[in-house]
Amino acid sequence: MGFAGDVLFSTAALEGIKRKYPKSELVYGVWPQYSGVIDTNPHVDKFVYDDGTLESARRRSSKVWEISHEKYKLPPGDMAYWGDIHARQAADLGLLELEEMTSFKPQVYLDASDVIPKPSGMKIAALGVFSKNGADARLWGMRRGEWGLGRQVPDEVYSKVLGTVGGRWQFEGDKWPKLVESLAERGFRSVQLGGPGDPRVPGAVDLCGKLTWRQSIGLLTEADVCITIDSFLLHAAVARKYALDGSVLSEGTPTVALLGPTDGRAMFPTDAEQAVEVQRRYPRYVEEGCCPCFNSSRFGKGPCKHDNLCMRNITVEDILEGVEKCLN
């Protein structure tokens, strides 16, 4: 119901459900601020946006969440793609037949006005630098972990924790301008997507806070490559994009993912050949159960014990190598 990436992932199951039950009415509850991710999906018959109704539904569904979370709690070596997990949850409830699924990818239906055409002959690199949406989600999860945060977090505590959390998922800021320069030397125009409060990258076209959810996805259909941290932009890049008439606009954007502590198997479908994971793995950290630390709990149990090396040690050269690999 909340957080744009989660809403997007859940769409993987909708087409299969409506195929099995074509006469059914599919009602979808989503927090209003994330409705733009899904409100053009033709497989949904009715949307519920009212906060009071959704909160009540969330409380009633808590036991369902506990059961499914336990059932799909996979060991680190068997991490699975979230789109696949959503589809299997629906199949276990008898809502769809996995054999009839054409794709486990999340699906987005775009209006013509959502797709922003690029100038002829230009190569576009879409950049995802920071995600407040994702940081809020991780902070929400950490309230229940070793961080000792209560339900109501004071602003000063939020800012402090957000800085620590952000470091675990952020590529170092001073490297982004160098990356933009290197991409320009290779003929790419860098365009930064994100929210209004995101740190800006000098040299990139600043579209932060200026586009809707779907317009950001529409720009990705035109981009030649997406370079992003674990964020909504990453999920949107690998999603299948449809026009409202059902025609396929894009199977996915070539993507270089700066994943750091996140397990790439959860982010990409198994057939997503366009995805390249840029990640430095250190054997002793893996042995200590640190990398990927995303599996230690919902969003990690506490502050990083190794100074965020999994992100800090990614170099501009690593990313450029990833760009060459996924474009070839």
N, C-alpha and C positions, 0 to 999 in steps of 0.2 A: 504493500500500500504506500510505502514511503521510500525515499531515496531513489533518484532517477535511474541509476544503474540496475537496481533490483527490480524496479517496475519494468524496465526494458527486458531483462532476462526472462521474466515470467511470460512474455509473449511467445516464447518458443512453443508452448503447448496449445495455444488457442486455436490454431488452424486444425489440428488433429481432433480437438474436442468437437468443433462444429461439424467436421466431416462425419464423425460417428453419430452425432445427434443433430442433424440439420434442422430439425423443427424446434430445438430447444431455445430457451431464452438465456443468454449468457450475461450475467450482471457482474460488473467489475467495480470494486471499490478502490479508490486511489485518493491520496491526499491532493487537494486542489493544486498545490504548487508544482506537482509532477504530472498533472493530467495531460500536458502537452506532449508527453512521450507516447501516449497511447490513444488519445481521443479520436484519431482518424482510423483506428483499426476496425475493418468491416466485420470482423468475427465477434465483436462485442455489441450486444443489443441495447444495453442500458448501463449508464455510469452513475455511481453514487459518490458524491464529493463531500457530503455533509460530515463535518468533523465529529459531531455527537454520535451519529449513526456508526461511523467507522470505528470510533473508540469502543463502542459497545460490542461491535463485531470482533474487534481485536481481542477483547477480554474473553469472549466466548470461545475464540479459536485458539487460546493459549495451549490447551491440551493437545490439539492437533499439531501445533508447532513442536511441542516437546516430543511427541511420538515420531514425527517425520525427521526431526533433527537427530534423534538417536539412531533411527534407521539408516540415515544417509551419512552418518558420521564415519567417514572413511579414514583409514590410516594414511600418513603422509605419502607412502609409496603408491597409493591407489587413488590419489586425488582425481576427481572427475569434473568435467565441464559443467558449469552451473545450468546452462540451458538444457543439457541432457538430464540433469537431476530433476529440474522442474517437470520435464516431460514424463520421467519415470514416476514421480509422485502422482501426477494425473492418471497415469496408466494403472497404478496400484489401486486407485480409487474407482477404477472402471470407467474413467471419463474419456479415454482414447485408446487406440490400438497403436503400439509403437511401430508395428510392421508397416503401417500406413503413413508414418511420418516422412515427409519429404526433406525436412531439415530440422535440426535441433538448434539452429541459430535463432536468436531473437529477431523479431521482424518489426519494421517500421514502415508505415504507409505515409507517403509524402505528397502534399499538394504541389502543383506546379510552382507556386510562389515560394515554396520551401527550398527549392533547388537553386543555388546561386551559381550561374555559369561562370567559368573562368575565361579570361581573354585568350584568344587563339594563340597557340604557340608557347604559352606560359606553363611552367611547371610549378605546382603548388605543394608545399610541405605544411601540413596542419600540425600545430604544436599544442600539447596539453601540459601545462606547467604545474598547475595546482588545482585542487578540487576542494572547495569549502564544503560542498555537499558530502564528499567522501570523508573529509576530516570530521565533520559533525557526526557522521555515522560511526566512525571509529571511536570518537569520544563517548558516544552513547554506549557502545559496547564495553568500553573500558570502565565505565561506572560500576560494572559488576565484577571486574577482575581485581588484580593486585594493586590497582591505582588508589583504591579507597575513596572513590568519588561518590558523593551522594546523588540523589535524583536531581536536586537543584544545585547547579554549579555556579558559584560567584564568577563575575566577569574576569577578575584578576586571575583566578585559578584556571578558568577556561583558556585565557590567553597563554598562560604558562604551559599548560598541558598541550594546547594546540601546537605550540612551537616544538615541543618534544615529539608529538605524534607526527607532525608534518615532516620532521627530519627523517623519519623511517620510510617515508614514501616519496620524498622529494629528491630530484636530481639537483645538485648544487647550483645555486642561482648564477654564480659568476661564469659557469660553463655554457649557459644558454646563449649569451651573445656570441661566444666563440663558435658555437654550433651554427647560429644563423649566418655568420660570416662564411663559414666553410660550405654551407649549403648554397649560398649565393655564388660562390666560386664554381659550383657544379650546376648552376643555372636554375636553382630553386628560389622562389619567392616564399618566404615564411609568413604564415598567418597564424596568430595566436587566438585560440578559442578558450572560453571559460567564463567565470563570473565576474561581476564588477569589482570585487575586492581582491582579485588575484594579483600577485606581483607581476609587473609587466616586463617583457623582454625587449631591450633596445634593438632596433633594427627590424623587428617583426611588425607586420600590419596588425594593429590592435583591434580585435573584434570582441574583446571580453565584455560581457554584459550587454552587447548590442544585438544579439540574435536570440531567437526562441530556441527551445530544445530541438525542434524539428529543423529549423534553419541551420543549426550547427551540424545536424546529421546530413542535411542536404548539401552543405559545403563539402562534407567528407565524400559524397558521391563523385565530386569533381576533383578532389585532391589526388595527387599522384602518390603521396605517401603520408602516413600519420605517425608522428613521433610523440609519445605520451607516457606519463606515469600511469599507474593503476587508477583509473578514474572513469567517469561516465563516457568520456571521449573514447577511451579504449573499447568499452563495450559497444558503443555506437559504431566504431570503425569496423568491427567484425560482423555486425548485424547485416541481415539481408534487407535491402531497401526496395520497396515496392512503390509504384505509382498508385493513385486511387483506383485506376481501372484494373489493377491486379498485375500489370506487367512489371517484370523485374528490372529495376534501375541499376542495381549493383549487388554483387555477391559478397562484397567486402572490400575494404581499402587496404593496400599493402601497409603493414603496421610494424613499427619498431617499438617494442614495449619495454620501458624502463621499470622493471618489476620489483627489484630489490627483494623485500621480504615476502612478496606474494608468489604463490605457486602458479606458474603459467598454465598448468593443465586445467585450472578452474576458469581461466579467462578465455581460452580459445577452443573452438570446436576441433575435433580430431582431424577434420579435413581442411582446416584453415591453413593452406599452404602459404598464404600471404603474411602469416604472422612470424616475426622473428623476435625471440626473447633475448634481450641484452641483459646479462646478469653475471656477476662475479661470484663464484661459489668458493668458499674456503673450507677444506675438509674438516678442520678441527671444530669449526662452528656448526657444521652439519652434524658431527658426532655429538655435540652438546645439545642437539635438538633445537638449534637456533634458526637455521635457514632451510626451508622457508618458515619463518616464525608465525606466518598467518595461520598455520595449522594448530598452534598451541592453544588457541581459544578463538572466539569469534573474531576478534580484532587484535589479538596479541595480549599477553598478560601484564605487561609493564614496560618500563623504559628499556631501551636497547642496552645490552651489556657490552657491546662491541663498537660503540661510537658510530653506529649507522654505516659501517664499512661497506655493506652490500650495495648501498647507493652511492656513497662518496667515491668508491673506487671505479665506478663507471667513467670512462673517458669519452671525450668527443670522438676520438678515433674508433672506439667500440661502436658508437652509434652510426657513424658514417659507414663502417663495415656492414652493420645491419641493414642500412639503406641499400647498399649495393647488392647485398644478398637477396633481400626480399623483392627488389625490382628485377633481378635476373632470374 
